[in-house]
Amino acid sequence: MKLTLNDLDRRIWESELEKFVPMTVFDTHTHVYDWRMDSPDVKNDAPPDPGHGRFPLTDRSTLQAIDAVLMPGRTVHRISFPCPLQPAPPAQTNAFAARQADGDPQSAILMHVRPDMTPGTIDAEIKQHGFRGFKPYRMHSVTGDVAACRITDYLPEPQIEMADAHGLMVMLHLSRREAIGDKHNLDDLERLQARFPRVQWILAHCARSYYDGPLLAAADRLKEMPNLWYEISSVCDSDAMSVLLEIAGPDRVMYGSDDMPVGSTRGKYISFGSSWTELNERNHGFKLDHCDGRMTFVRYESLRAFRRACRRQGYGTREIEKLFAGNAQTLLAQTGHPVPA
């Protein structure tokens, strides 16, 4: 995929983000996949799918090329995992993902797990590929209800027990309408943390809080859970990020892009009422002749919000470097992954 900056993108990077983003970045939410596993007729140079699906190939070199354009001059390491939309067998997509860490010993791969995978199968793949954790997806819920399933509907307890035995992380994209503000999600996290104390839990997308409401509702209970981490990918709301930083401080929050493809698409995630959705160049009918109506990248909108939230907290260089790299390295060290001295 070829990505280019226009004058608006360059102005946002140079005036708002270049001095904010540290020289070393750890992107904790990236997808890697090869869609040709499922569709041999898909060409490598096929245009991006605006529906956030069938980019033909996203491997380590693709991610490096995108980062070189969007974050010039930065050294980027990653936590990566397969794409949930890809219908190829998990063993195949996991093996492909595992190969994408080759050449960068600091980067790590999470294993895509589905509820029908046995603990024995999972244990064998962990030992074969060195996965540092699991990435389940709510679309595989045994209930068939993507919008209202609970955590163990798509991550059964025998699989969590395997993560606990190996001391691994689990990255969750929460379900239910109130996301982390939902009582069932909070009850489940409290119970699972108590039962499996060696698991480190990452709550993706600010605990799926694209506005501040769910985090405000959950704040008191989240502060009492010891093994929770958060990443900010695709969230573009500075209020949500500010509340998250007030809950977790600068030691448990991590940067993420949600590439490929979300962070490198043009648009922004917006909130209204108790809702949120993606706004992009194709799904609106705004009349914008009174201004520069072009959109920049979701990644830039997320970084702009993160910068505003960090400024509100009064964070300096030390805290910002932890948010962009140090916290991810600390988390990986807890899973036995090698990190630099």
KEVEX-726346 format. One record per residue (C-alpha): residue number from 1; residue in three letters; x negated, y negated, z negated. Coordinates in Angstrom, 3 decimals. Layout:
BEGIN
<titor resi="NUM" resn="ala" xx="X" yy="Y" zz="Z"/>
...
REM end
This chain:
BEGIN
<titor resi="1" resn="met" xx="0.000" yy="0.000" zz="0.000"/>
<titor resi="2" resn="lys" xx="-1.434" yy="-3.361" zz="1.020"/>
<titor resi="3" resn="leu" xx="-0.822" yy="-6.185" zz="-1.440"/>
<titor resi="4" resn="thr" xx="-1.588" yy="-9.850" zz="-0.772"/>
<titor resi="5" resn="leu" xx="-1.263" yy="-13.028" zz="-2.799"/>
<titor resi="6" resn="asn" xx="0.440" yy="-16.134" zz="-1.478"/>
<titor resi="7" resn="asp" xx="-0.230" yy="-19.667" zz="-2.697"/>
<titor resi="8" resn="leu" xx="2.432" yy="-19.374" zz="-5.430"/>
<titor resi="9" resn="asp" xx="0.888" yy="-16.169" zz="-6.797"/>
<titor resi="10" resn="arg" xx="-2.585" yy="-17.694" zz="-6.775"/>
<titor resi="11" resn="arg" xx="-1.388" yy="-20.814" zz="-8.558"/>
<titor resi="12" resn="ile" xx="0.270" yy="-18.748" zz="-11.311"/>
<titor resi="13" resn="trp" xx="-2.818" yy="-16.571" zz="-11.757"/>
<titor resi="14" resn="glu" xx="-5.303" yy="-19.423" zz="-11.760"/>
<titor resi="15" resn="ser" xx="-3.359" yy="-21.904" zz="-13.900"/>
<titor resi="16" resn="glu" xx="-1.601" yy="-19.581" zz="-16.357"/>
<titor resi="17" resn="leu" xx="-3.116" yy="-16.114" zz="-16.477"/>
<titor resi="18" resn="glu" xx="-6.787" yy="-16.086" zz="-15.547"/>
<titor resi="19" resn="lys" xx="-7.931" yy="-17.449" zz="-18.910"/>
<titor resi="20" resn="phe" xx="-5.421" yy="-15.302" zz="-20.799"/>
<titor resi="21" resn="val" xx="-6.210" yy="-11.840" zz="-19.420"/>
<titor resi="22" resn="pro" xx="-9.475" yy="-10.463" zz="-20.899"/>
<titor resi="23" resn="met" xx="-12.210" yy="-9.058" zz="-18.698"/>
<titor resi="24" resn="thr" xx="-11.507" yy="-5.504" zz="-19.908"/>
<titor resi="25" resn="val" xx="-7.923" yy="-4.257" zz="-19.653"/>
<titor resi="26" resn="phe" xx="-6.337" yy="-0.951" zz="-20.670"/>
<titor resi="27" resn="asp" xx="-3.106" yy="-0.401" zz="-18.766"/>
<titor resi="28" resn="thr" xx="-1.067" yy="2.026" zz="-20.861"/>
<titor resi="29" resn="his" xx="1.786" yy="2.632" zz="-18.400"/>
<titor resi="30" resn="thr" xx="0.906" yy="3.692" zz="-14.858"/>
<titor resi="31" resn="his" xx="2.417" yy="6.334" zz="-12.577"/>
<titor resi="32" resn="val" xx="0.381" yy="8.505" zz="-10.207"/>
<titor resi="33" resn="tyr" xx="1.898" yy="10.743" zz="-7.555"/>
<titor resi="34" resn="asp" xx="1.698" yy="12.039" zz="-4.008"/>
<titor resi="35" resn="trp" xx="5.124" yy="12.163" zz="-2.407"/>
<titor resi="36" resn="arg" xx="3.775" yy="14.244" zz="0.462"/>
<titor resi="37" resn="met" xx="3.906" yy="17.238" zz="-1.877"/>
<titor resi="38" resn="asp" xx="7.658" yy="17.230" zz="-1.296"/>
<titor resi="39" resn="ser" xx="7.915" yy="15.673" zz="2.163"/>
<titor resi="40" resn="pro" xx="5.019" yy="16.624" zz="4.436"/>
<titor resi="41" resn="asp" xx="6.392" yy="14.303" zz="7.130"/>
<titor resi="42" resn="val" xx="5.939" yy="11.206" zz="4.935"/>
<titor resi="43" resn="lys" xx="3.133" yy="9.085" zz="6.326"/>
<titor resi="44" resn="asn" xx="0.551" yy="7.435" zz="4.139"/>
<titor resi="45" resn="asp" xx="1.161" yy="4.039" zz="5.692"/>
<titor resi="46" resn="ala" xx="4.959" yy="4.126" zz="5.235"/>
<titor resi="47" resn="pro" xx="6.395" yy="0.853" zz="3.917"/>
<titor resi="48" resn="pro" xx="7.223" yy="0.550" zz="0.209"/>
<titor resi="49" resn="asp" xx="10.695" yy="1.628" zz="-0.816"/>
<titor resi="50" resn="pro" xx="12.497" yy="-1.335" zz="-2.421"/>
<titor resi="51" resn="gly" xx="14.479" yy="1.195" zz="-4.463"/>
<titor resi="52" resn="his" xx="11.354" yy="1.961" zz="-6.526"/>
<titor resi="53" resn="gly" xx="10.965" yy="5.462" zz="-5.328"/>
<titor resi="54" resn="arg" xx="9.071" yy="6.897" zz="-2.440"/>
<titor resi="55" resn="phe" xx="5.742" yy="5.198" zz="-2.215"/>
<titor resi="56" resn="pro" xx="3.899" yy="7.908" zz="-0.318"/>
<titor resi="57" resn="leu" xx="0.714" yy="7.976" zz="-2.394"/>
<titor resi="58" resn="thr" xx="-0.335" yy="6.352" zz="-5.624"/>
<titor resi="59" resn="asp" xx="-3.646" yy="7.691" zz="-6.841"/>
<titor resi="60" resn="arg" xx="-6.466" yy="6.172" zz="-8.845"/>
<titor resi="61" resn="ser" xx="-7.897" yy="4.339" zz="-5.834"/>
<titor resi="62" resn="thr" xx="-4.474" yy="2.826" zz="-5.081"/>
<titor resi="63" resn="leu" xx="-4.170" yy="1.499" zz="-8.628"/>
<titor resi="64" resn="gln" xx="-7.720" yy="0.148" zz="-8.502"/>
<titor resi="65" resn="ala" xx="-6.990" yy="-1.690" zz="-5.262"/>
<titor resi="66" resn="ile" xx="-3.828" yy="-3.266" zz="-6.688"/>
<titor resi="67" resn="asp" xx="-5.594" yy="-4.327" zz="-9.873"/>
<titor resi="68" resn="ala" xx="-8.395" yy="-5.872" zz="-7.827"/>
<titor resi="69" resn="val" xx="-5.798" yy="-8.105" zz="-6.132"/>
<titor resi="70" resn="leu" xx="-3.580" yy="-8.928" zz="-9.115"/>
<titor resi="71" resn="met" xx="-6.298" yy="-9.100" zz="-11.802"/>
<titor resi="72" resn="pro" xx="-9.478" yy="-10.000" zz="-9.927"/>
<titor resi="73" resn="gly" xx="-12.746" yy="-9.380" zz="-11.714"/>
<titor resi="74" resn="arg" xx="-11.224" yy="-7.220" zz="-14.449"/>
<titor resi="75" resn="thr" xx="-12.347" yy="-3.739" zz="-15.445"/>
<titor resi="76" resn="val" xx="-9.188" yy="-1.667" zz="-15.849"/>
<titor resi="77" resn="his" xx="-8.760" yy="1.700" zz="-17.582"/>
<titor resi="78" resn="arg" xx="-5.410" yy="3.483" zz="-17.767"/>
<titor resi="79" resn="ile" xx="-3.023" yy="5.891" zz="-19.367"/>
<titor resi="80" resn="ser" xx="-1.279" yy="7.520" zz="-16.403"/>
<titor resi="81" resn="phe" xx="1.389" yy="10.158" zz="-15.820"/>
<titor resi="82" resn="pro" xx="3.488" yy="11.567" zz="-12.964"/>
<titor resi="83" resn="cys" xx="6.530" yy="9.855" zz="-11.487"/>
<titor resi="84" resn="pro" xx="9.835" yy="11.232" zz="-12.835"/>
<titor resi="85" resn="leu" xx="11.569" yy="10.900" zz="-9.468"/>
<titor resi="86" resn="gln" xx="9.263" yy="13.316" zz="-7.693"/>
<titor resi="87" resn="pro" xx="10.995" yy="16.695" zz="-7.285"/>
<titor resi="88" resn="ala" xx="7.827" yy="18.782" zz="-6.970"/>
<titor resi="89" resn="pro" xx="7.237" yy="21.323" zz="-9.770"/>
<titor resi="90" resn="pro" xx="5.728" yy="19.759" zz="-12.915"/>
<titor resi="91" resn="ala" xx="2.687" yy="22.039" zz="-12.771"/>
<titor resi="92" resn="gln" xx="1.867" yy="20.575" zz="-9.361"/>
<titor resi="93" resn="thr" xx="2.455" yy="16.922" zz="-10.260"/>
<titor resi="94" resn="asn" xx="0.602" yy="17.296" zz="-13.562"/>
<titor resi="95" resn="ala" xx="-2.413" yy="18.833" zz="-11.852"/>
<titor resi="96" resn="phe" xx="-2.462" yy="15.945" zz="-9.360"/>
<titor resi="97" resn="ala" xx="-2.218" yy="13.424" zz="-12.216"/>
<titor resi="98" resn="ala" xx="-5.032" yy="15.113" zz="-14.125"/>
<titor resi="99" resn="arg" xx="-7.370" yy="14.665" zz="-11.164"/>
<titor resi="100" resn="gln" xx="-6.774" yy="10.909" zz="-11.192"/>
<titor resi="101" resn="ala" xx="-8.793" yy="10.469" zz="-14.385"/>
<titor resi="102" resn="asp" xx="-11.895" yy="11.832" zz="-12.652"/>
<titor resi="103" resn="gly" xx="-14.579" yy="9.208" zz="-12.460"/>
<titor resi="104" resn="asp" xx="-13.370" yy="7.229" zz="-15.457"/>
<titor resi="105" resn="pro" xx="-13.870" yy="9.091" zz="-18.744"/>
<titor resi="106" resn="gln" xx="-12.102" yy="6.309" zz="-20.649"/>
<titor resi="107" resn="ser" xx="-8.822" yy="6.748" zz="-18.766"/>
<titor resi="108" resn="ala" xx="-6.366" yy="9.399" zz="-19.925"/>
<titor resi="109" resn="ile" xx="-3.442" yy="11.375" zz="-18.516"/>
<titor resi="110" resn="leu" xx="-0.136" yy="12.286" zz="-20.119"/>
<titor resi="111" resn="met" xx="1.679" yy="15.469" zz="-19.187"/>
<titor resi="112" resn="his" xx="5.152" yy="15.284" zz="-17.667"/>
<titor resi="113" resn="val" xx="7.262" yy="17.658" zz="-19.761"/>
<titor resi="114" resn="arg" xx="10.795" yy="18.866" zz="-19.128"/>
<titor resi="115" resn="pro" xx="13.088" yy="20.563" zz="-21.659"/>
<titor resi="116" resn="asp" xx="12.874" yy="23.950" zz="-19.924"/>
<titor resi="117" resn="met" xx="9.075" yy="24.170" zz="-20.261"/>
<titor resi="118" resn="thr" xx="7.975" yy="26.677" zz="-22.885"/>
<titor resi="119" resn="pro" xx="5.454" yy="25.850" zz="-25.607"/>
<titor resi="120" resn="gly" xx="3.139" yy="28.502" zz="-24.158"/>
<titor resi="121" resn="thr" xx="3.167" yy="26.857" zz="-20.732"/>
<titor resi="122" resn="ile" xx="2.575" yy="23.449" zz="-22.261"/>
<titor resi="123" resn="asp" xx="-0.280" yy="24.733" zz="-24.440"/>
<titor resi="124" resn="ala" xx="-1.996" yy="26.287" zz="-21.431"/>
<titor resi="125" resn="glu" xx="-1.760" yy="23.075" zz="-19.391"/>
<titor resi="126" resn="ile" xx="-3.087" yy="20.974" zz="-22.276"/>
<titor resi="127" resn="lys" xx="-6.129" yy="23.218" zz="-22.530"/>
<titor resi="128" resn="gln" xx="-6.641" yy="23.339" zz="-18.771"/>
<titor resi="129" resn="his" xx="-6.302" yy="19.626" zz="-17.998"/>
<titor resi="130" resn="gly" xx="-7.064" yy="17.843" zz="-21.287"/>
<titor resi="131" resn="phe" xx="-3.797" yy="15.913" zz="-21.493"/>
<titor resi="132" resn="arg" xx="-3.730" yy="13.419" zz="-24.344"/>
<titor resi="133" resn="gly" xx="0.031" yy="13.467" zz="-24.739"/>
<titor resi="134" resn="phe" xx="3.470" yy="13.960" zz="-23.246"/>
<titor resi="135" resn="lys" xx="5.736" yy="11.835" zz="-21.058"/>
<titor resi="136" resn="pro" xx="9.302" yy="13.159" zz="-21.125"/>
<titor resi="137" resn="tyr" xx="12.076" yy="11.515" zz="-19.138"/>
<titor resi="138" resn="arg" xx="15.685" yy="11.006" zz="-20.151"/>
<titor resi="139" resn="met" xx="16.866" yy="11.922" zz="-16.645"/>
<titor resi="140" resn="his" xx="16.034" yy="15.524" zz="-17.553"/>
<titor resi="141" resn="ser" xx="18.289" yy="15.525" zz="-20.613"/>
<titor resi="142" resn="val" xx="19.990" yy="18.853" zz="-21.222"/>
<titor resi="143" resn="thr" xx="23.226" yy="16.905" zz="-21.743"/>
<titor resi="144" resn="gly" xx="23.148" yy="15.511" zz="-18.223"/>
<titor resi="145" resn="asp" xx="23.900" yy="12.078" zz="-19.688"/>
<titor resi="146" resn="val" xx="21.004" yy="9.760" zz="-18.913"/>
<titor resi="147" resn="ala" xx="22.624" yy="6.753" zz="-20.601"/>
<titor resi="148" resn="ala" xx="23.577" yy="8.256" zz="-23.964"/>
<titor resi="149" resn="cys" xx="21.245" yy="11.186" zz="-24.654"/>
<titor resi="150" resn="arg" xx="19.190" yy="11.460" zz="-27.830"/>
<titor resi="151" resn="ile" xx="15.448" yy="12.022" zz="-28.022"/>
<titor resi="152" resn="thr" xx="15.555" yy="15.784" zz="-28.557"/>
<titor resi="153" resn="asp" xx="17.976" yy="16.175" zz="-25.649"/>
<titor resi="154" resn="tyr" xx="15.046" yy="15.548" zz="-23.313"/>
<titor resi="155" resn="leu" xx="12.146" yy="16.394" zz="-25.649"/>
<titor resi="156" resn="pro" xx="13.011" yy="19.537" zz="-27.654"/>
<titor resi="157" resn="glu" xx="11.486" yy="19.992" zz="-31.078"/>
<titor resi="158" resn="pro" xx="9.361" yy="23.027" zz="-30.079"/>
<titor resi="159" resn="gln" xx="7.584" yy="20.713" zz="-27.624"/>
<titor resi="160" resn="ile" xx="7.111" yy="18.046" zz="-30.299"/>
<titor resi="161" resn="glu" xx="5.682" yy="20.763" zz="-32.530"/>
<titor resi="162" resn="met" xx="3.118" yy="21.481" zz="-29.805"/>
<titor resi="163" resn="ala" xx="2.178" yy="17.776" zz="-29.662"/>
<titor resi="164" resn="asp" xx="1.831" yy="17.804" zz="-33.435"/>
<titor resi="165" resn="ala" xx="-0.407" yy="20.874" zz="-33.358"/>
<titor resi="166" resn="his" xx="-2.765" yy="19.180" zz="-30.894"/>
<titor resi="167" resn="gly" xx="-2.512" yy="15.711" zz="-32.482"/>
<titor resi="168" resn="leu" xx="-1.212" yy="14.085" zz="-29.293"/>
<titor resi="169" resn="met" xx="0.852" yy="11.035" zz="-28.344"/>
<titor resi="170" resn="val" xx="4.373" yy="10.975" zz="-26.916"/>
<titor resi="171" resn="met" xx="5.528" yy="8.088" zz="-24.747"/>
<titor resi="172" resn="leu" xx="9.284" yy="7.564" zz="-24.903"/>
<titor resi="173" resn="his" xx="11.608" yy="5.656" zz="-22.619"/>
<titor resi="174" resn="leu" xx="14.552" yy="5.550" zz="-25.007"/>
<titor resi="175" resn="ser" xx="18.131" yy="6.128" zz="-23.960"/>
<titor resi="176" resn="arg" xx="21.447" yy="4.798" zz="-25.352"/>
<titor resi="177" resn="arg" xx="22.938" yy="1.368" zz="-24.711"/>
<titor resi="178" resn="glu" xx="21.367" yy="-0.351" zz="-27.720"/>
<titor resi="179" resn="ala" xx="17.971" yy="1.305" zz="-27.117"/>
<titor resi="180" resn="ile" xx="15.871" yy="0.961" zz="-30.280"/>
<titor resi="181" resn="gly" xx="18.752" yy="-0.841" zz="-31.969"/>
<titor resi="182" resn="asp" xx="20.824" yy="2.346" zz="-31.801"/>
<titor resi="183" resn="lys" xx="21.268" yy="4.098" zz="-35.167"/>
<titor resi="184" resn="his" xx="20.821" yy="7.566" zz="-33.631"/>
<titor resi="185" resn="asn" xx="17.470" yy="6.646" zz="-32.089"/>
<titor resi="186" resn="leu" xx="16.240" yy="5.212" zz="-35.380"/>
<titor resi="187" resn="asp" xx="17.495" yy="8.234" zz="-37.337"/>
<titor resi="188" resn="asp" xx="15.775" yy="10.581" zz="-34.888"/>
<titor resi="189" resn="leu" xx="12.469" yy="8.705" zz="-35.009"/>
<titor resi="190" resn="glu" xx="12.437" yy="8.650" zz="-38.809"/>
<titor resi="191" resn="arg" xx="13.184" yy="12.369" zz="-39.009"/>
<titor resi="192" resn="leu" xx="10.726" yy="13.389" zz="-36.289"/>
<titor resi="193" resn="gln" xx="7.912" yy="11.282" zz="-37.743"/>
<titor resi="194" resn="ala" xx="8.399" yy="12.902" zz="-41.131"/>
<titor resi="195" resn="arg" xx="8.479" yy="16.411" zz="-39.680"/>
<titor resi="196" resn="phe" xx="5.618" yy="15.962" zz="-37.199"/>
<titor resi="197" resn="pro" xx="3.188" yy="13.527" zz="-38.869"/>
<titor resi="198" resn="arg" xx="0.296" yy="14.054" zz="-36.409"/>
<titor resi="199" resn="val" xx="2.272" yy="12.804" zz="-33.381"/>
<titor resi="200" resn="gln" xx="1.663" yy="9.213" zz="-32.314"/>
<titor resi="201" resn="trp" xx="4.773" yy="7.745" zz="-30.689"/>
<titor resi="202" resn="ile" xx="4.598" yy="5.033" zz="-27.997"/>
<titor resi="203" resn="leu" xx="7.890" yy="3.253" zz="-27.375"/>
<titor resi="204" resn="ala" xx="7.761" yy="2.090" zz="-23.767"/>
<titor resi="205" resn="his" xx="8.994" yy="-1.292" zz="-22.517"/>
<titor resi="206" resn="cys" xx="8.996" yy="-2.973" zz="-25.960"/>
<titor resi="207" resn="ala" xx="11.033" yy="-0.029" zz="-27.278"/>
<titor resi="208" resn="arg" xx="13.256" yy="-0.594" zz="-24.224"/>
<titor resi="209" resn="ser" xx="14.108" yy="-4.055" zz="-25.482"/>
<titor resi="210" resn="tyr" xx="14.332" yy="-6.310" zz="-22.454"/>
<titor resi="211" resn="tyr" xx="15.755" yy="-8.978" zz="-24.735"/>
<titor resi="212" resn="asp" xx="15.283" yy="-9.482" zz="-28.465"/>
<titor resi="213" resn="gly" xx="18.615" yy="-8.066" zz="-29.722"/>
<titor resi="214" resn="pro" xx="17.698" yy="-4.365" zz="-30.089"/>
<titor resi="215" resn="leu" xx="14.406" yy="-5.166" zz="-31.835"/>
<titor resi="216" resn="leu" xx="16.055" yy="-7.616" zz="-34.222"/>
<titor resi="217" resn="ala" xx="18.602" yy="-4.951" zz="-35.156"/>
<titor resi="218" resn="ala" xx="15.878" yy="-2.351" zz="-35.775"/>
<titor resi="219" resn="ala" xx="13.152" yy="-4.515" zz="-37.312"/>
<titor resi="220" resn="asp" xx="13.419" yy="-3.491" zz="-40.970"/>
<titor resi="221" resn="arg" xx="13.432" yy="0.232" zz="-40.216"/>
<titor resi="222" resn="leu" xx="10.643" yy="0.032" zz="-37.618"/>
<titor resi="223" resn="lys" xx="8.313" yy="-1.626" zz="-40.111"/>
<titor resi="224" resn="glu" xx="8.567" yy="1.476" zz="-42.309"/>
<titor resi="225" resn="met" xx="7.501" yy="3.965" zz="-39.614"/>
<titor resi="226" resn="pro" xx="3.737" yy="4.585" zz="-39.661"/>
<titor resi="227" resn="asn" xx="3.052" yy="6.268" zz="-36.304"/>
<titor resi="228" resn="leu" xx="4.778" yy="3.913" zz="-33.881"/>
<titor resi="229" resn="trp" xx="3.037" yy="2.093" zz="-31.034"/>
<titor resi="230" resn="tyr" xx="4.559" yy="-0.101" zz="-28.353"/>
<titor resi="231" resn="glu" xx="3.721" yy="-1.129" zz="-24.802"/>
<titor resi="232" resn="ile" xx="5.189" yy="-4.122" zz="-22.978"/>
<titor resi="233" resn="ser" xx="5.384" yy="-2.989" zz="-19.334"/>
<titor resi="234" resn="ser" xx="8.021" yy="-4.629" zz="-17.097"/>
<titor resi="235" resn="val" xx="9.531" yy="-6.668" zz="-19.952"/>
<titor resi="236" resn="cys" xx="9.667" yy="-10.343" zz="-18.932"/>
<titor resi="237" resn="asp" xx="11.345" yy="-11.835" zz="-22.013"/>
<titor resi="238" resn="ser" xx="9.024" yy="-13.752" zz="-24.346"/>
<titor resi="239" resn="asp" xx="11.587" yy="-13.674" zz="-27.180"/>
<titor resi="240" resn="ala" xx="11.586" yy="-9.867" zz="-27.145"/>
<titor resi="241" resn="met" xx="7.794" yy="-9.847" zz="-27.185"/>
<titor resi="242" resn="ser" xx="7.664" yy="-12.384" zz="-30.014"/>
<titor resi="243" resn="val" xx="9.965" yy="-10.250" zz="-32.169"/>
<titor resi="244" resn="leu" xx="7.899" yy="-7.170" zz="-31.345"/>
<titor resi="245" resn="leu" xx="4.689" yy="-8.897" zz="-32.418"/>
<titor resi="246" resn="glu" xx="6.372" yy="-10.011" zz="-35.639"/>
<titor resi="247" resn="ile" xx="7.366" yy="-6.392" zz="-36.333"/>
<titor resi="248" resn="ala" xx="4.178" yy="-4.609" zz="-35.299"/>
<titor resi="249" resn="gly" xx="1.512" yy="-7.304" zz="-35.473"/>
<titor resi="250" resn="pro" xx="-1.494" yy="-7.371" zz="-33.134"/>
<titor resi="251" resn="asp" xx="-2.624" yy="-3.821" zz="-33.977"/>
<titor resi="252" resn="arg" xx="0.186" yy="-1.655" zz="-32.549"/>
<titor resi="253" resn="val" xx="1.203" yy="-3.395" zz="-29.305"/>
<titor resi="254" resn="met" xx="-0.436" yy="-2.619" zz="-25.950"/>
<titor resi="255" resn="tyr" xx="-0.431" yy="-3.980" zz="-22.423"/>
<titor resi="256" resn="gly" xx="1.177" yy="-1.974" zz="-19.596"/>
<titor resi="257" resn="ser" xx="2.082" yy="-2.727" zz="-15.969"/>
<titor resi="258" resn="asp" xx="4.571" yy="0.021" zz="-14.962"/>
<titor resi="259" resn="asp" xx="2.734" yy="0.417" zz="-11.670"/>
<titor resi="260" resn="met" xx="3.381" yy="1.980" zz="-9.321"/>
<titor resi="261" resn="pro" xx="5.603" yy="0.423" zz="-8.234"/>
<titor resi="262" resn="val" xx="7.415" yy="-1.822" zz="-10.706"/>
<titor resi="263" resn="gly" xx="4.700" yy="-4.279" zz="-11.720"/>
<titor resi="264" resn="ser" xx="3.595" yy="-4.920" zz="-8.158"/>
<titor resi="265" resn="thr" xx="7.062" yy="-5.638" zz="-6.773"/>
<titor resi="266" resn="arg" xx="8.363" yy="-9.184" zz="-6.530"/>
<titor resi="267" resn="gly" xx="11.059" yy="-10.131" zz="-8.993"/>
<titor resi="268" resn="lys" xx="11.754" yy="-10.292" zz="-12.706"/>
<titor resi="269" resn="tyr" xx="13.703" yy="-8.407" zz="-15.356"/>
<titor resi="270" resn="ile" xx="16.364" yy="-10.735" zz="-16.719"/>
<titor resi="271" resn="ser" xx="18.784" yy="-10.513" zz="-19.649"/>
<titor resi="272" resn="phe" xx="22.296" yy="-11.829" zz="-20.190"/>
<titor resi="273" resn="gly" xx="24.753" yy="-11.068" zz="-22.967"/>
<titor resi="274" resn="ser" xx="23.715" yy="-7.639" zz="-24.210"/>
<titor resi="275" resn="ser" xx="22.449" yy="-6.556" zz="-20.799"/>
<titor resi="276" resn="trp" xx="19.342" yy="-6.595" zz="-18.675"/>
<titor resi="277" resn="thr" xx="18.579" yy="-5.787" zz="-15.070"/>
<titor resi="278" resn="glu" xx="16.035" yy="-6.305" zz="-12.332"/>
<titor resi="279" resn="leu" xx="16.331" yy="-9.423" zz="-10.211"/>
<titor resi="280" resn="asn" xx="14.486" yy="-9.167" zz="-6.900"/>
<titor resi="281" resn="glu" xx="14.304" yy="-10.743" zz="-3.475"/>
<titor resi="282" resn="arg" xx="17.059" yy="-8.522" zz="-2.073"/>
<titor resi="283" resn="asn" xx="19.784" yy="-8.412" zz="-4.721"/>
<titor resi="284" resn="his" xx="20.787" yy="-12.039" zz="-5.260"/>
<titor resi="285" resn="gly" xx="22.745" yy="-14.708" zz="-3.435"/>
<titor resi="286" resn="phe" xx="21.269" yy="-17.772" zz="-5.111"/>
<titor resi="287" resn="lys" xx="21.082" yy="-21.041" zz="-3.182"/>
<titor resi="288" resn="leu" xx="17.481" yy="-22.089" zz="-3.738"/>
<titor resi="289" resn="asp" xx="16.809" yy="-24.888" zz="-1.264"/>
<titor resi="290" resn="his" xx="16.350" yy="-27.333" zz="-4.177"/>
<titor resi="291" resn="cys" xx="13.108" yy="-25.623" zz="-5.258"/>
<titor resi="292" resn="asp" xx="10.437" yy="-23.157" zz="-4.272"/>
<titor resi="293" resn="gly" xx="12.657" yy="-20.078" zz="-4.294"/>
<titor resi="294" resn="arg" xx="9.937" yy="-17.500" zz="-3.780"/>
<titor resi="295" resn="met" xx="9.423" yy="-14.769" zz="-6.355"/>
<titor resi="296" resn="thr" xx="6.119" yy="-13.614" zz="-7.762"/>
<titor resi="297" resn="phe" xx="5.208" yy="-10.177" zz="-9.086"/>
<titor resi="298" resn="val" xx="6.974" yy="-8.544" zz="-12.023"/>
<titor resi="299" resn="arg" xx="3.518" yy="-8.033" zz="-13.524"/>
<titor resi="300" resn="tyr" xx="2.851" yy="-11.762" zz="-13.460"/>
<titor resi="301" resn="glu" xx="6.260" yy="-12.549" zz="-14.980"/>
<titor resi="302" resn="ser" xx="5.578" yy="-10.047" zz="-17.753"/>
<titor resi="303" resn="leu" xx="2.134" yy="-11.509" zz="-18.391"/>
<titor resi="304" resn="arg" xx="3.556" yy="-15.032" zz="-18.501"/>
<titor resi="305" resn="ala" xx="6.036" yy="-13.925" zz="-21.184"/>
<titor resi="306" resn="phe" xx="3.274" yy="-12.117" zz="-23.095"/>
<titor resi="307" resn="arg" xx="1.142" yy="-15.251" zz="-23.027"/>
<titor resi="308" resn="arg" xx="3.982" yy="-17.338" zz="-24.448"/>
<titor resi="309" resn="ala" xx="4.613" yy="-14.779" zz="-27.207"/>
<titor resi="310" resn="cys" xx="0.918" yy="-14.649" zz="-28.145"/>
<titor resi="311" resn="arg" xx="0.780" yy="-18.439" zz="-28.256"/>
<titor resi="312" resn="arg" xx="3.761" yy="-18.520" zz="-30.634"/>
<titor resi="313" resn="gln" xx="1.956" yy="-16.098" zz="-32.936"/>
<titor resi="314" resn="gly" xx="-1.185" yy="-18.224" zz="-32.861"/>
<titor resi="315" resn="tyr" xx="-3.292" yy="-15.350" zz="-31.541"/>
<titor resi="316" resn="gly" xx="-6.859" yy="-16.018" zz="-30.486"/>
<titor resi="317" resn="thr" xx="-9.409" yy="-14.077" zz="-28.474"/>
<titor resi="318" resn="arg" xx="-9.792" yy="-11.279" zz="-31.015"/>
<titor resi="319" resn="glu" xx="-6.096" yy="-10.420" zz="-31.174"/>
<titor resi="320" resn="ile" xx="-5.584" yy="-10.742" zz="-27.425"/>
<titor resi="321" resn="glu" xx="-8.474" yy="-8.405" zz="-26.661"/>
<titor resi="322" resn="lys" xx="-6.925" yy="-5.836" zz="-28.999"/>
<titor resi="323" resn="leu" xx="-3.552" yy="-6.136" zz="-27.263"/>
<titor resi="324" resn="phe" xx="-5.125" yy="-5.644" zz="-23.837"/>
<titor resi="325" resn="ala" xx="-7.645" yy="-2.907" zz="-24.636"/>
<titor resi="326" resn="gly" xx="-8.691" yy="-2.333" zz="-28.240"/>
<titor resi="327" resn="asn" xx="-5.404" yy="-0.919" zz="-29.495"/>
<titor resi="328" resn="ala" xx="-5.182" yy="1.588" zz="-26.634"/>
<titor resi="329" resn="gln" xx="-8.727" yy="2.729" zz="-27.370"/>
<titor resi="330" resn="thr" xx="-7.860" yy="3.148" zz="-31.046"/>
<titor resi="331" resn="leu" xx="-4.785" yy="5.196" zz="-30.171"/>
<titor resi="332" resn="leu" xx="-6.709" yy="7.411" zz="-27.770"/>
<titor resi="333" resn="ala" xx="-9.405" yy="7.990" zz="-30.370"/>
<titor resi="334" resn="gln" xx="-6.708" yy="9.337" zz="-32.675"/>
<titor resi="335" resn="thr" xx="-5.805" yy="11.921" zz="-30.044"/>
<titor resi="336" resn="gly" xx="-9.425" yy="13.050" zz="-29.698"/>
<titor resi="337" resn="his" xx="-10.078" yy="11.145" zz="-26.461"/>
<titor resi="338" resn="pro" xx="-13.582" yy="9.706" zz="-26.018"/>
<titor resi="339" resn="val" xx="-13.827" yy="5.923" zz="-26.290"/>
<titor resi="340" resn="pro" xx="-16.846" yy="3.626" zz="-25.943"/>
<titor resi="341" resn="ala" xx="-18.912" yy="2.826" zz="-28.982"/>
REM end
